[in-house]
Amino acid sequence: MPTPLDIYVAPATERRGLWRLFVGLVIIIAGWLLWTVLVMSAFVLYKLAAGLAVTEALTALKDFVESASPASVIFQLSTFAGVWPAVWLAVRLLHGQSFGSLLSPERRMRWGDFLGGVGLALGFWVITLTLGIVAVGAPERSALPLATWALTLAPLALAVFFQASAEELVFRGYILQQLAARWASPLVWAALPAFLFGLAHYANGSQSGIGVHYVLVTLAFGLTAAALVWRTGSLAAAMGLHTGMNMLSLSGVGLKGLIEGNQLFLYDDAGAKTLFLADGAGTVCILLFILSPLCPFRPRQVLAG
């Protein structure tokens, strides 16, 4: 009897040449970079239309990205929207798959599983916030006015959804499917994408001296998201978990200097390493819960059609 993972991976078994995966990743990265350039160019053109010189417009772009404001955070997250059409092109052109086959065997989003993933993110937040308060104390209230926070919450949530789901489409959707179609071992289809996912986040924490910690925490998250795909046979729960975790960290409690701008509360970066250990512990707890019989997600034996 096929497992939920077998059913989810089935569309990727027809065109399995490994070169297709590598070319597909090139297409995805190129699409993301192209969209990023277009978004940033639009900002520069707007400044040029306002009368700034080219060097002044480029300086304005740099200052805006580094401004730690709600608009800056949303702007940066919006660059991930280019991943979606790039993934669509890769799976259609190279693998003959429908885009929906990355979401579930039904080729659509399972919104119930998505909301379940958001619920897991809330559990993660409670665990890590409790551990953080015990270890380094409570976070401080940021300077962001409550009214500004409330007004930017909806566009931030939309931007976070596109960013987090785009990463899941690539690492737990496209890469996981292609690897699982060739190798049965989770050391390949779960651990390898998680490792790549962790390495991709090294730069996020390198300036604060927590690059390695960031890699380890995101690697643990990658394994947790892969476990959700294995458990449910779809990408929805992993998307929900990722969206929920990012939304809580970008709007609730964050770390100074780390994608800062829309949080109500901030921790000082002096305790960054301890806080990342708390994040890692919380992620492992969620992973063990998903792997346990207590996990509320139940697989659906649905044949892809």
C-alpha positions, 0 to 999 in steps of 0.5 A: 500500500503506498504511503502518503509520501509515495502518493505525493512524490508520484508525479515526479517519477516520470521525468527523473533525469537528475540534470532536470533538477539542476536545470530547474534550480537554475531556472528558479534562482534566475527567476528569483534574481530577475524579480528582485532586480525588477522590484529594486529597479522600480524603486530606483525609477520612482526616485529618479522620477522624483528628481534624484540622480542615479547615485542618490537613487541607489543610495536611497534604495540602500538606506531604505532596505537597511531602515528597519521599518515595516515598509522595508521588511515588506519590500524585502519579502516581496522579492520572493514572489518571483519564486512562484512563477519560476517554480511553475516554469521549472516543473512544467518545462522540465518535468511535465508536472502541474504546479498543483502537484507540488501542493498535494495529490489533489493539486490544490492547497489543503487549507485545513492542513495549512491552518494546522501548521499555523497552530504548530507555529503557535505552539513553537512560539509559546515554547521558545518565548518561555525558554527565552524569558527564562534564559535571558529575560523578557523582551523590550517594547519596540519603538513601533507605534501600535497603530502603525503595527496594526495597519501594516499587519495585513500586508505583512501577513500577505508578504510573509505567506508568499515568502515562506510558501515560496521557500517551501515550494522549492525545498520541501516541494520541488527538491524533496519530490525530485530526490524522493523520486530517486532515493528512498532514504530520508537522509537524501530527500529530507536531510539534504534539502534541510542542509541546503536550506540551512546554508542558504540562511547563513548570511542572515546571521553572519553579521551578528556572529550567529551564522552557524547558529542560524544554519543549525536552527533552520536545518532543524526547521527543514527536517521538521517541515519535511516530517510534515510532508511525510506525515500528510503527503502534501505541502500545506502543513509545512507552508502553514508552519513556516508562514506562522513562525515567520509571521510571529517572529516578524510581527511579535517578538524579534531580535535587534538587527535581524529583519527588524522593523515590524515587531512589537517586542525586541530582544537585544542581540547580546543574547542572540546565541542563547535565544537561537538555542531556545529556537532550536529546542522548540523546533526539536520539540515540534519535530518530535511531536510530528513524529509521535503518535500524538500528532493530529495530522492524519494522512489521506490515501488519495490517488493523484489524478 
